[in-house]
């Protein structure tokens, strides 16, 4: 029951953050890090792109590439040696990744418009790969 409440809260938080309205003008990046040896890298082309990364722990890595318009990525990592790698090409795609634990790996590739991916990984050593092509696809991956 506790895990279900946590999962529901995490999903709601990721979706809320990922769908915040964008203001006109530019791409935005927010990175908050606590701990040691955490890394985040973002490459954005196009307009109104948004990336938010929160890392707590040690050795976490988030790599994010966006090309197009109004794409959103939210990554939250807590623990050690977690990796989130996202690639978005298109318009209005959304990715939310929540990793809690150690050595979890999530790779998301989106090509098209209005696609959505949510990844929640807890525990140790989980691997998730999601690839979306086209428009209007939705994927939710939960791994313990």
JOVEN-V231231 format. One record per pair of residues at least 4 apart in sequence whose ideal C-beta (glycine too) atoms are under 7 Angstrom apart, sorted by the first residue. I is the first residue (numbers start at 0). J is the second residue. D is the distance in whole Angstrom. If there is no record, write none. Layout:
i:I j:J d:D
i:I j:J d:D
This chain:
i:0 j:4 d:7
i:1 j:5 d:6
i:2 j:6 d:6
i:3 j:7 d:6
i:4 j:8 d:6
i:5 j:9 d:6
i:6 j:10 d:6
i:6 j:119 d:6
i:6 j:141 d:6
i:7 j:11 d:6
i:8 j:12 d:6
i:9 j:13 d:6
i:9 j:97 d:5
i:9 j:119 d:6
i:10 j:14 d:6
i:10 j:117 d:6
i:11 j:15 d:6
i:12 j:16 d:6
i:13 j:17 d:6
i:13 j:73 d:5
i:13 j:95 d:3
i:13 j:97 d:6
i:13 j:117 d:6
i:14 j:18 d:6
i:14 j:95 d:6
i:16 j:51 d:6
i:16 j:73 d:5
i:17 j:71 d:5
i:17 j:73 d:5
i:17 j:93 d:5
i:17 j:95 d:5
i:18 j:93 d:7
i:21 j:47 d:5
i:21 j:49 d:6
i:21 j:69 d:6
i:26 j:43 d:4
i:26 j:46 d:7
i:26 j:47 d:7
i:26 j:48 d:4
i:27 j:49 d:5
i:28 j:41 d:5
i:28 j:50 d:5
i:29 j:51 d:5
i:30 j:39 d:5
i:30 j:52 d:5
i:31 j:53 d:5
i:32 j:37 d:5
i:32 j:54 d:5
i:33 j:55 d:5
i:34 j:54 d:7
i:34 j:55 d:6
i:34 j:56 d:5
i:34 j:57 d:5
i:35 j:57 d:5
i:36 j:57 d:6
i:36 j:58 d:5
i:37 j:54 d:4
i:37 j:58 d:7
i:37 j:59 d:5
i:38 j:60 d:5
i:39 j:52 d:5
i:39 j:54 d:7
i:39 j:61 d:5
i:40 j:62 d:5
i:41 j:50 d:5
i:41 j:63 d:5
i:42 j:64 d:5
i:43 j:48 d:4
i:43 j:65 d:5
i:44 j:66 d:5
i:45 j:65 d:7
i:45 j:66 d:6
i:45 j:67 d:5
i:45 j:68 d:5
i:46 j:68 d:5
i:47 j:68 d:6
i:47 j:69 d:5
i:48 j:65 d:4
i:48 j:70 d:5
i:49 j:71 d:5
i:50 j:63 d:5
i:50 j:65 d:7
i:50 j:72 d:5
i:51 j:73 d:5
i:52 j:61 d:5
i:52 j:74 d:5
i:53 j:75 d:5
i:54 j:59 d:5
i:54 j:61 d:7
i:54 j:76 d:5
i:55 j:77 d:5
i:56 j:76 d:7
i:56 j:77 d:6
i:56 j:78 d:5
i:56 j:79 d:5
i:57 j:79 d:5
i:58 j:79 d:5
i:58 j:80 d:4
i:59 j:76 d:4
i:59 j:80 d:7
i:59 j:81 d:5
i:60 j:82 d:5
i:61 j:74 d:5
i:61 j:76 d:7
i:61 j:83 d:5
i:62 j:84 d:5
i:63 j:72 d:5
i:63 j:85 d:5
i:64 j:86 d:5
i:65 j:70 d:5
i:65 j:87 d:5
i:66 j:88 d:5
i:67 j:87 d:7
i:67 j:88 d:6
i:67 j:89 d:5
i:67 j:90 d:5
i:68 j:90 d:5
i:69 j:90 d:6
i:69 j:91 d:5
i:70 j:87 d:4
i:70 j:91 d:7
i:70 j:92 d:5
i:71 j:93 d:5
i:72 j:85 d:5
i:72 j:94 d:5
i:73 j:95 d:5
i:74 j:83 d:5
i:74 j:96 d:5
i:75 j:97 d:5
i:76 j:81 d:5
i:76 j:83 d:7
i:76 j:98 d:5
i:77 j:99 d:5
i:78 j:98 d:7
i:78 j:99 d:6
i:78 j:100 d:5
i:78 j:101 d:5
i:79 j:101 d:5
i:80 j:101 d:6
i:80 j:102 d:5
i:81 j:98 d:4
i:81 j:103 d:5
i:82 j:104 d:5
i:83 j:96 d:4
i:83 j:98 d:6
i:83 j:105 d:5
i:84 j:106 d:5
i:85 j:94 d:5
i:85 j:107 d:5
i:86 j:108 d:5
i:87 j:92 d:5
i:87 j:94 d:7
i:87 j:109 d:5
i:88 j:109 d:7
i:88 j:110 d:5
i:89 j:109 d:6
i:89 j:110 d:6
i:89 j:111 d:5
i:89 j:112 d:5
i:90 j:112 d:5
i:91 j:112 d:6
i:91 j:113 d:5
i:92 j:109 d:4
i:92 j:113 d:7
i:92 j:114 d:5
i:93 j:115 d:5
i:94 j:107 d:5
i:94 j:109 d:7
i:94 j:116 d:5
i:95 j:117 d:5
i:96 j:105 d:5
i:96 j:118 d:5
i:97 j:119 d:5
i:98 j:103 d:5
i:98 j:105 d:7
i:98 j:120 d:5
i:99 j:121 d:5
i:100 j:120 d:7
i:100 j:121 d:5
i:100 j:122 d:5
i:100 j:123 d:5
i:101 j:123 d:5
i:102 j:123 d:6
i:102 j:124 d:5
i:103 j:120 d:4
i:103 j:125 d:5
i:104 j:126 d:5
i:105 j:118 d:4
i:105 j:120 d:6
i:105 j:127 d:5
i:106 j:128 d:5
i:107 j:116 d:5
i:107 j:118 d:7
i:107 j:129 d:5
i:108 j:130 d:5
i:109 j:114 d:5
i:109 j:116 d:7
i:109 j:131 d:5
i:110 j:131 d:7
i:110 j:132 d:5
i:111 j:131 d:7
i:111 j:132 d:6
i:111 j:133 d:5
i:111 j:134 d:5
i:112 j:134 d:5
i:113 j:134 d:5
i:113 j:135 d:5
i:114 j:131 d:4
i:114 j:134 d:7
i:114 j:135 d:7
i:114 j:136 d:5
i:115 j:137 d:5
i:116 j:129 d:5
i:116 j:131 d:7
i:116 j:138 d:5
i:117 j:139 d:5
i:118 j:127 d:5
i:118 j:140 d:5
i:119 j:141 d:5
i:120 j:125 d:4
i:120 j:127 d:6
i:120 j:142 d:5
i:121 j:143 d:5
i:122 j:143 d:5
i:125 j:142 d:4
i:127 j:140 d:5
i:127 j:142 d:6
i:129 j:138 d:5
i:129 j:140 d:6
i:131 j:136 d:4
i:131 j:138 d:7
